[in-house]
Amino acid sequence: MTLSHKNEIMVVSGTSTGMGAATARELAARGYHVLAGVRRTPDADAIRADGIEPVILDITRPDHVEALVDRVASDPGRRPLRALVNNAGISVNAPVETLPLDEWRRLFDVNLFGHVAVTQALLPFLHRSRGRVVNISSVGGHVAMAAYGPYAATKFALEAVSDSLRRELAPHGVQVVVVEPGAVKTDMADRGAASTTGAAETMNPEQQQRYGALVRAVLAHTAAHIGTGLSADEAGAVIAGAATARRPRTRYTVGRDAALLTRLTRVLPDRVLDRVLAASLRRYFPAGSA
Ligand SMILES: NC(=O)c1ccc[n+]([C@@H]2O[C@H](COP(=O)([O-])OP(=O)(O)OC[C@H]3O[C@@H](n4cnc5c(N)ncnc54)[C@H](OP(=O)(O)O)[C@@H]3O)[C@@H](O)[C@H]2O)c1
């Protein structure tokens, strides 16, 4: 059952591509006015459509977040803000030992602090509308495979922030929902592979020897896994549902892989899960290296 409110505002970050673009289109199709965050003018021109108004929003830029607040506050129709969908994200996979701290900070700036900044800025409007925050986490918010530590750390942290926020806001009528996708076919795979390859090139010779095969296995595993994933439109439909359901669940998984893995993390002892994850990666190691 979905809410009947129309003519209300939805804010979605990271709508140049992938799930963010699909979510913006789905919410507009359901009758909402979507403020669609993009970082570049050509992306704004591409996403603009009936019910979709692009806004320039790099979530790490305080001036962009301020401009978003001004836009919501000065809405000509004084429409309420129904939900904020914190979707923007970046990925890089690297062993904990090797990823330069600047890269850790870049990941956290986008995947965690950017969302906290936008949430803090828009919460006054959500209090007024008794609206909703939808945080796009990942199956990586529950399980951290080898070399997924930095990305998973941002998503585990987003899960923690979401749990806390849900408990803080429930008495005030504002809901907090987490969406946890597994593999979804978007640009993130190629972008993440490029960042991962770049990070691997900064490893010293000893680290190359220790982790080179692991990084290659993770790249191959990710590519194979994404190939089996859902489309961005399928994921966008789940996210739009999470933003509009009358009585939303606290968490939605996207895809059977996410549903299975998140359940396994709850029931399997650590050492058993270690073996399951190692086995799923083993076949992707370069021949003779595993
Ligand atoms: N695809 C998957 O398999 C998968 C699985 C689990 C979770 N997720 C999560 O799903 C969300 C959407 O990812 P996607 O797969 O749709 O990836 P995507 O196609 O790469 O989209 C990521 C979006 O985030 C935007 N973005 C990056 N940095 C930003 C910043 N500083 N400020 C504002 N926007 C920024 C990108 O904009 P630019 O074009 O300007 O860079 C892009 O619009 C992410 O949070 C991701 O972690 C994805």
The ligand as an SDF file (V2000), in Angstrom:
LIG
                    3D

 48 52  0  0  0  0  0  0  0  0999 V2000
   25.4760   -1.0790   -8.0040 N   0  0  0  0  0  0  0  0  0  0  0  0
   25.5580   -1.9240   -6.9960 C   0  0  0  0  0  0  0  0  0  0  0  0
   25.7380   -3.1270   -7.1960 O   0  0  0  0  0  0  0  0  0  0  0  0
   25.3620   -1.4400   -5.5690 C   0  0  0  0  0  0  0  0  0  0  0  0
   25.2710   -2.4070   -4.5650 C   0  0  0  0  0  0  0  0  0  0  0  0
   25.0730   -1.9950   -3.2570 C   0  0  0  0  0  0  0  0  0  0  0  0
   24.9330   -0.6590   -2.9580 C   0  0  0  0  0  0  0  0  0  0  0  0
   25.0340    0.2740   -3.9420 N   0  0  0  0  0  0  0  0  0  0  0  0
   24.8540    1.6780   -3.5450 C   0  0  0  0  0  0  0  0  0  0  0  0
   23.8230    2.2650   -4.3360 O   0  0  0  0  0  0  0  0  0  0  0  0
   24.0270    3.6830   -4.4380 C   0  0  0  0  0  0  0  0  0  0  0  0
   23.8960    4.0890   -5.8950 C   0  0  0  0  0  0  0  0  0  0  0  0
   24.9370    3.4800   -6.6330 O   0  0  0  0  0  0  0  0  0  0  0  0
   24.8200    3.0680   -8.1630 P   0  0  0  0  0  0  0  0  0  0  0  0
   25.0990    1.6240   -8.2380 O   0  0  0  0  0  0  0  0  0  0  0  0
   23.5960    3.6140   -8.7640 O   0  0  0  0  0  0  0  0  0  0  0  0
   26.1430    3.7740   -8.7030 O   0  0  0  0  0  0  0  0  0  0  0  0
   26.4360    4.8990   -9.8060 P   0  0  0  0  0  0  0  0  0  0  0  0
   25.6690    4.6400  -11.0580 O   0  0  0  0  0  0  0  0  0  0  0  0
   27.9260    4.9910   -9.8810 O   0  0  0  0  0  0  0  0  0  0  0  0
   25.8310    6.2240   -9.1440 O   0  0  0  0  0  0  0  0  0  0  0  0
   26.4590    6.8750   -8.0770 C   0  0  0  0  0  0  0  0  0  0  0  0
   25.9030    8.2840   -8.0280 C   0  0  0  0  0  0  0  0  0  0  0  0
   26.5070    8.9650   -6.9180 O   0  0  0  0  0  0  0  0  0  0  0  0
   26.9300   10.2310   -7.3920 C   0  0  0  0  0  0  0  0  0  0  0  0
   27.9850   10.8090   -6.5660 N   0  0  0  0  0  0  0  0  0  0  0  0
   29.2670   10.3850   -6.3860 C   0  0  0  0  0  0  0  0  0  0  0  0
   29.9170   11.2210   -5.5700 N   0  0  0  0  0  0  0  0  0  0  0  0
   29.0380   12.1960   -5.2240 C   0  0  0  0  0  0  0  0  0  0  0  0
   29.1160   13.3610   -4.4220 C   0  0  0  0  0  0  0  0  0  0  0  0
   30.2450   13.7190   -3.7920 N   0  0  0  0  0  0  0  0  0  0  0  0
   27.9980   14.1280   -4.2840 N   0  0  0  0  0  0  0  0  0  0  0  0
   26.8610   13.8040   -4.9160 C   0  0  0  0  0  0  0  0  0  0  0  0
   26.7200   12.7380   -5.7260 N   0  0  0  0  0  0  0  0  0  0  0  0
   27.8040   11.9460   -5.8610 C   0  0  0  0  0  0  0  0  0  0  0  0
   27.3680    9.9900   -8.8100 C   0  0  0  0  0  0  0  0  0  0  0  0
   27.4450   11.2290   -9.4830 O   0  0  0  0  0  0  0  0  0  0  0  0
   28.5960   11.5610  -10.5840 P   0  0  0  0  0  0  0  0  0  0  0  0
   28.1210   10.9560  -11.8880 O   0  0  0  0  0  0  0  0  0  0  0  0
   28.6250   13.0410  -10.6140 O   0  0  0  0  0  0  0  0  0  0  0  0
   29.8770   10.9530  -10.1110 O   0  0  0  0  0  0  0  0  0  0  0  0
   26.2310    9.1040   -9.2760 C   0  0  0  0  0  0  0  0  0  0  0  0
   25.1130    9.8910   -9.6210 O   0  0  0  0  0  0  0  0  0  0  0  0
   25.4050    3.9420   -3.8130 C   0  0  0  0  0  0  0  0  0  0  0  0
   25.2450    4.4310   -2.5070 O   0  0  0  0  0  0  0  0  0  0  0  0
   26.0550    2.5690   -3.7900 C   0  0  0  0  0  0  0  0  0  0  0  0
   27.0160    2.4520   -2.7700 O   0  0  0  0  0  0  0  0  0  0  0  0
   25.2600   -0.0750   -5.2470 C   0  0  0  0  0  0  0  0  0  0  0  0
  1  2  1  0
  2  3  2  0
  2  4  1  0
  4  5  1  0
  4 48  2  0
  5  6  2  0
  6  7  1  0
  7  8  2  0
  8  9  1  0
  8 48  1  0
  9 10  1  0
  9 46  1  0
 10 11  1  0
 11 12  1  0
 11 44  1  0
 12 13  1  0
 13 14  1  0
 14 15  2  0
 14 16  1  0
 14 17  1  0
 17 18  1  0
 18 19  2  0
 18 20  1  0
 18 21  1  0
 21 22  1  0
 22 23  1  0
 23 24  1  0
 23 42  1  0
 24 25  1  0
 25 26  1  0
 25 36  1  0
 26 27  1  0
 26 35  1  0
 27 28  2  0
 28 29  1  0
 29 30  1  0
 29 35  2  0
 30 31  1  0
 30 32  2  0
 32 33  1  0
 33 34  2  0
 34 35  1  0
 36 37  1  0
 36 42  1  0
 37 38  1  0
 38 39  2  0
 38 40  1  0
 38 41  1  0
 42 43  1  0
 44 45  1  0
 44 46  1  0
 46 47  1  0
M  CHG  2   8   1  16  -1
M  END
$$$$
